Amino acid sequence: MKSRRLFSVLVVSLLAALLTLPAAGQATISLAQLNGTVVDTSGRAVVGASVTLRSLDTNQFYNASTNTSGFYILPSLSPGLYDLTASYSGFGKFTQTGIALSVGQTATINITLKVAAAGETVVVTTEAPVVETTRTEISQVIDTKQIADLPTASRRFTDFALLTPGVASSRTSLGTTFTEFEVTQISFGGMRSFSNEITVDGADFVNTISGVQRATPPQESVQEFRVVNNSFGSEYGRALGGIVNIVTKTGSNTLHGSAYDYLQNTATNARSLLQPSPLPYVVRQNQFGAALGGPVKKDRTFFFLNYEGQRRGESPTYAPDLINNLAEINQAKAFMGLSPEGCQLPPAQCTGTPFSYLNSTLKTFHNDYGFARLDHQISNNNRLALRYVVEDARDTGELIGNTEDGGGIGTPSGGRNLFIRDQSVVGTVNSVLRPSLVNTALFQYSRRHYNFPGATGEPDLSVVNDLEMGHNFGTYDAIYESRVQGSDSISWVKGNHLAKFGFDGNYLWSYNNYPGFTPERIVFPNLGCVYAFANYVEGQRTGTPGTLPGASACPLDPAAQGISVVYFGVALPRTGFANGAVPPPATGSGFDSGWPNAFPTDLYSNYAYTLNHGYWGFFAQDQWRLTPKLTLNYGLRWDFESGLGNVINADYRGFQPRVGFAYSPDGKTVVRAGFGLFFDRNNMTFFFTTGNQKTIPGYLCNPPTNDPSCAGVTPVVTPMVHNGAANGGWQLAALPGEPAAPAELVALSILAGQPYPAQTLSGACPPACGVGAGGIQRDGRLPYAEQASLEIDRQFGRGLTLNVGYLFVAAHKLVRGNNLNVPCQVGTQKPGNPTDVQGLLNPDGTLSPCQGTPTLGPLGLGPIFSALPFGPVPSATSTCPMPYQSPFPFGGSPTGFACLGNPAGFEFAGAPFTPLSAGLLDYNNNVANAIYHGLTVSALERMGKYFNLTANYTYSHTIDNGNFTTFINLPVNQFDYQAERANSNQDARHRFVANFTATAPNHGFARDFEFSSIVTLQSGRPFTLFVGSGSLGDLAGPNTDRVGGPPVVGGCTSVSNCATQVSRNTYVGDKLYVWDARLSRSFKIGEHMGLRFSVDAFNLLNRGNIDEVSSVYGSPVFCGSSPVIPQHFNDAATLAIQNGSVSCASQQAAAAPPAWLAKGMIPVSIPNTPNPVFGRPRTMLNPRQIQFALKFMF
């Protein structure tokens, strides 16, 4: 009856919270809990026994008494060292010392009281049991000793999170830089990196726009943290991946501090394989700091301070294609009026040798961190904690050597400089209202300014999945966020129950600046096409075409002049040119004025977008000690978001029931299991990129035009390669460079600054007519996951624990990208729509599937572009070719693939093309799914005096049908998402991680020496086999097209029989083997001071660990008389391609135009040989690096 009454009270309390509170609380997730039973020697419960816990650091007391079952519980305890006492009249006093409680721990200590004479005390000096017999979640603690003793290069929490089972480095942002690439991103249970929750002392530390962690405190400020993998309670929210709870250090009654310095230098470090001679190799790092903590007033007020600085300079790594072809690339850029790679001066002033600029390029990192914490005992029952964290970052050369959006490796011309100021203030009040009722309230205010300007404003020359030169479109120029967070949680002990309920509210002011495709993005299938285009440009400029010999390797028809696709920005004339006027000829030594930025500063606000929004959550949870051996956790959470109504409909369906149990038959064995629903946040990245699609009036108002909206509007000119940086915006016209759009037209538009080719318009076309745009599924649901887990722990001896676990995660409604501007397939028409809107989009801007085809997913309600500044939608009979309304008028193939429109009058099915701007309509909807199965085996040794060990092995498999919303992740066939289902980017099939610390005895020659190590072994990660050129003729260009079998005889007649391409992620990269080690020795200086000298070796064996390989095959079909498909890194098929022994000659006869191509379009080109750099390294992890450290402690 009592349990039933308590359950009723919980339900009523939750409903009351929903009705009366402004916002479910995360305030208690950084705290610990201690429970147990008190019995006499006969095993009978001792009712009313007094249990007291005392903090050894601050002398604070926590009290409880046992109930009728002899059960006691002490909730909401700060992590640290404690003494426990229990007493009852007629029994001897029980004392246990040295109890270490960790963040989020649910510790159990059962007490036996013995009949004894008055004043007799039984003292036990053991720690709390290693096995947590009442914990139901799957988690692991990284304690203070591990943080202090293990070798870590970055000294950030992510290094330690990767030591836990089921966790791997994330590849969510593979092929994009939208998600703040400079922070280490982690994947829990195969989920995306922005589906995690990071908290510091209970406060939310996730940047909502990028979805990854903000600036966390320096390592010296961190006491410990808990990595929660699965089955977490309802007090946790906004994550379907994992949770990291970081707890910072506090002061104590003893003054203590440290000063430290960590040094790296080129002299002791090895050279990366991607930094071959004549490139220099430079690494200089100095990471230094000091910490001080102690009492302001004994037993009452305490402080802790920490400052840490980092000064680092290192040579970038470069993609092999850049190093091996640097002279030719620089010559091609010179033909285009661009500076050599690595030179940020105008071309006329760049007179050095090709490698001289790369040799002088240095990536620098100048970072400063500050931390301050004050703890105050307001009264015996009220404690206050205040904490301030600040980060200042000033970095240069970011993105060089990193994978950028478009799949290529960044070159110096695409470098960015990073400036961060991140601050947060957090206050927590913990109040004991009565012994059975504890309240924890939290408040946070934070501000983050993230500026990421380009080092140059050069056009983005995108060699797909190979190189990215110039101002890359796939990142923000600025992200600003301010947050107010308030949460409150009540812990109520009633009988054998510990009930918690509360709320958590976050309100954010968010701003970003995203210039998109400014000044323009030109897509090339390979370097040969870059040379072909450069030769053509040189001919336009001087009358004599260039003679770069590599142009013959371009797989496109010669008439294309190397261009696959061009994405223009919204253009304005450059300063000094009259609006609409053709700029003067580009001649003379000063013909280029340099590229200070991708757009003029007075247009900065044009690419800005602000959004005020909130996250709100409520929860109720009960931990029910059914018996001394069985604990049940059950609860309910509700999350929703506000302030997004101008983009999506609010989703109030975020109810998440969760249940778990822990059964311990003997105190050394625990069986725990759990199941629940876990909701994610909306991915905010593309809320902001769609919001920045502002057009500049006049873009399409070029004569001749009959568009009434152009009356009085001055025409504008397009971006230019010559004459300096053009002023651009989002992705306007995507023009093909195939014969469908003659190269002369495209090149003149780019180079000479001519007005955009005239549009044949009639009716009330808005200025945005012709704009490629983007949208978000208005009625999309919040992403969520079903999680289930089973785990068995067994303790052997004093401290060895073995663990076997299984984790299941099924995620639904994940966001992914699409291109809406595709036509219906043959036989799947929409009778109610006119001919020029026979596609996914309807005349009113809504979406609907073509008859007889699978749906695109849950379709939007109402016009998906109604909230964006595109003006009125014309009638269905209008001849205005609005790309966001009509799927390439008369230009769609009957197979469901989008044929590129052209203004030259080519025919399709006897009907002439209408001149148009072919728009890419990027539409993000919640249709992706992911599933993860993981088996883990772990060993934990914590009680040994001289040796501590943690080791785990994970066997897992992650499958999904889409990874993220980038170009390389667009579906090949978005009429059939099932065809996209394959191994996920996140898949890490086998992973083994072990860390240990061995301490020498206190005598002999080896005294005071310590050796620690981290060993990581991991199987290869998957990659997709790309063609490298546009084999499908869709507006995603060559980014997504995968290698396939021989063309279907007679051509394709439908999407299904054209789908001969290999699946995503069929090629497996290299294995990962890393051994990091530290050797240290401590020296005592008097009684209270010490000195510690250590040497760290990262990648001690100097193994060439390859992060990414080139997966561009170079041919649309697999080559050879009996084609062998490459399967994994350095297999026989891969090596044969690299040594040139594979020929595509036998396949070239099959290159006749398929029947589904429009008249005048070129056939798919098959080269003589596959790409010779296929399977070679693109990016690598660090070579061997040696770090020396000295630390003074008192």
C-alpha positions, 0 to 999 in steps of 0.5 A: 500500500505504501508503494502504491501511495508513493507512486500516486504521489509521484504522478501528482507531483509530476502533474503539479510541476507541469502546471506550476513550474516554468520549466526537468532538472539536471542539477543532481546528476553530478552528485552521488548517493550512499545507501545500505542496511543496518542489521545486528549480528543475527541479521535483524534490521536495526530500526532508528539507527543514526547514520552520519557521513562526514566529508574529510575535505570540508568537515561537512556532515550528512545525516540519516536514520534507518527505517523499519527495514533497517534501510538508510539512504543519503542522497545528493552528496558531493563526490569526495572522501568520507567517513561513515559512522552508525550508532544505536543504543546498546550497540557498539559504534560503527566507523568506516573511513576512506570512503571514496564517492564518485560523480553519479555513483550509487554506492551501497554499504551495509552495516552490522552493529555488534552488542558492545560495552558503552563507548566501544567502536568498531573501525573499518578502513576499507573503501566502498565496494567496487560493484554498485549493487543498486545502479541500473545505468551502464556507466563508468567513472574516470577518477582523479588518479586516472586523470592525473596519471594517464598520458593524454595529449590534449588534456581534455575530457574527450581523451578519457571518454574514449577509454570507456566501452561503447565509445569511439571517435565520431565521424558525423562530420566526415565531409563537413565542417559545420559541427566545429571540427576543432573539438574531438567529437565522440560517438556513444552507441554508434550515434551522432556526435551532436546527440550527446549531452555534456554537463559540468557540475550539472550545467549544460555545456553543449553549443546548440547550433553545432551540437558539440561541447563548449569550452570545458574546464582545464584538466587540472580543474577536473576532479572526475567524471562519469561516462554514462553510456545507456539506460540513464534515468529520467533526470537526464535529457536531450540526448539519445547517445550518451552523457558525460558528467564532469565534476570540478575540484573544490577547495578544502580545509588544507591549502594546496596547489600546483604549478606545471608545464608540458613541453613538446618540440620538433627535435624529439618528434617524428615526421608524419607520412603526409609531411614528406621532404622538402616540407618542413616538420615543426611542432612546438608546444608549451602548455602551462598553468597553476592551481590553488585551493584552500579555505577562506574560513575553515569548515565554512568557505572554500575556494579553488582557482586554476589558470592554464595556457597553451601555445602551440605551432605546428606544420600542417599535413597536406593531401598527397595530390596537393604535394605531388602536383603543387607546381601545376596547381599553382600554375592553374591558379595563376591562369585564374588570377589567384595566388599560389597555395600558401601565399595570401598576397596578390598574385603579382607579389607572390614570387617565391617557389611553389614549396616556399609558401607551404614551408612557411605555413604554420598552424598556431594555437594560442589558448587561455583558460580560467577557472574559479570556484567558491563553496560556502556552507550557508548553514548546517542544511544549506550549501552554495557553490559558485563556479566561473569558467572562461576560454580565450582561443586565438588560432590560425591555419585551421581547416588546413589538412582537414576534411571539408564539406565537399569531401576534399582536404583543405589547402592553405587558401581554404584556411580559417582563423579561429577566435573564441571567447566562452564564459559561463557562471554557474550557481548551485544551492543544495538544501536539506529541507529535512532529513528525508527531503533534499532540494538542489537548484541550479542557475547558469548564465553563459556567453559564447562568441565563435568567429571563424573568418577565412584566411582568403576569400578565393572561390571554392575550387572543389575537386570532389572528395580530394581537395578543397581550395579557397573559401569553403562553403561548409562552415559558419563565419560566426556563431554567438550564443547566450544561455540562461539555464535554471533547474530544480530537483527534489530528492525525497526519501520515503521508506525504501524509495528515493523519489526525484522530480524536477524541471530544467529550462534553457533559454538561448539567444543564438546568432550565426553568420553563414555566407554560403557559396560566396563568392562561388563554388566551382566543382571539378571531377579531378585535378585534370579538369582544374587544369582544363578550366585553367587553360580555357581561362588563360585563353579568354584572358590572353587569347592564347589557351594555357597548355597545362598537360594534365588537362587530358585526364579530365573525364568530361567532354572537352566542351565542358572546359573542365566544369562539372557544376558551378554554384553562384552566390548572390552577387553585387558589383565589386566596389569601383564598378557601376552597378550592372556595368561590365568591369574593365578588362583584366590586364596588366600587373595589377589586374587582381586586387587580392582576396581579403574576404569572400564578401564586403564587410557592409554585406556582413549582416546579409548573411546573419540570422538570429533565433531565440529558442528554449529547451524545457524538460520535466521528470519524475523518477523513483528508485525503489529498494524492493529487497536488499538484493533488488532495486527498481528504477522507473520514471518518466521524462517530458522534453519539448522546445520552443521558439522554432515556430517560424521554421517547424511545428512544435513537437510536444510528444517527447514523453520518455518512459524509462525503467531499469533494475539491478539484482545482486544475489550476494553483494559481489554479483550484479545483474542490471538491465534497462529499457527506455525512450530517449529524445534528442534535440533538434539539429540546429545546424540547418535551422540557421543555414536556411535562415541565411538564404537572403537574396539581394534584389536585382540579381535576376533583373538583367535585361532583357526582362519583362519582370514587373518586380524588376522595375526600378531595380538596378541589375547586378553582376555575377561573381568573378575569378578575376578582379578580386573577390566578388560579393556573394551569398547563398547557393544561387544558380547551379549551372552545369559545365556540360554541353547543356550549358556551354563553357563559353557562357559559364566561363564568361559569367565567372571571369569577365563579370558579365551580367547573368544570362538573361532569364525569360520571365513573365508574370510576378516573379519575385527577385528570388526567382531562380534561387536555389534554396533550402528548407526543413520538414515543418512537421518533423518529429524530434529524433528519438531512440529506443535503448535496451541494455543488459549487463552482468558485473562480478567482483573477484577478490578485493577489487577485480571486477569483470563485466559483460554487457549488451547494448541495443540502440534503435534511433528514428527520425534522424535528420538527413538532406535531400534535393527536392528539384527532381522529377517524377519517374516514368508512369508516376505522374501527378495528374493535377499538376502542370507539366512543368511541376511533375516532381516532388514539389507542387505549385503551392510549395508543398511536397507530395510523392509522385504516384506509385513511388515511395514517399520522401518520408513524412511530408511537410504541412503547408508551403515549406518555403512560406516562412522564407523571404522568397515573395509570392508564389506564382500561379501554376500556369505561370511560365516563370521557371521557379526552381523551388517550384518546378523540377527542371522544367522539361529537363527531368529524366524519366528515371527519377534522376535530375537532368541538368537544364540548359539555356542553349536550346537542347531538346528532351523528348522533342520539347525545347528547354526553357532557359532557367537557373537550375536550382539545388533545393536542399531539404532536410527531413527526419527520415533517417534511422540507425541501429546499433548492436554492441557487446562489451567485455570489461575488466576493472582493477581498482584495489591493488596497491601497486597496479590499477587496470581498466580494459574493455573490448567492444564488438559492435555494428552500426547501420543507418540510411543516412549520416548527415546533411552534407553533399556527400551524404545526399541520397543517390535515389531519394525515392527509395531510402531503403536502398541507402541502408548500409554500414554507418560512418560511425561503425567501429566493428572491433575496439579494444582499449586498456589503461593501467598504472604501475607504481613501484614500491617505496623502497629500492632503486625504483622507488617513487617511479610510476609507469602508466599506459593507454593501448588502443586497437581498433578495426578499420572504419568504412568509406564509400567508393565514389566515382569522382565525376558526375555519372548521374547528371544530378545537381549534387554533382560528382559528390555522391555518385558511387561506382557501379557495375557495367551500364544496363544494356539498352539503358535505364528505364527506371530508378530501380534498374539504374541502381547498380552502384555499390552501397555506401561504406563498402570499403574498409580503411586501415586499422588503428594501433596506438600505444601511449605511455608515461614514465614519471618519478616523484621527489619529496621536498619536505613534508608537504611539497613535492616535484614530479617529472614525467615523460609522455610518448604518444604513439610510442611505436610511431605507427602510421595510423591512417585516419582517412583514405582516398575512396575516389575510384575514378571510374563509373564502373569497376575496371579490368577484364574480370573486375575485382572490387576493392574491399579494404585498405591495401588489399590486392585490388587496391594495390593493383590500382596503385601500381597501374596494373588495372585497365579500364579499356575493356569497359570504354565501349560501354560508354554510349549514352544511356537512353535516359540521357537528354539529347545533347548531353554527354555520355558517362566517361570511362578513363583508361585507368582508375584513380592511381591514388585510390586507397592512399592516405588522405589524413593521418593521426599524429606520429610519435610525439614526446612530451616532457612535463614538470609539476610542483605540488604542495 
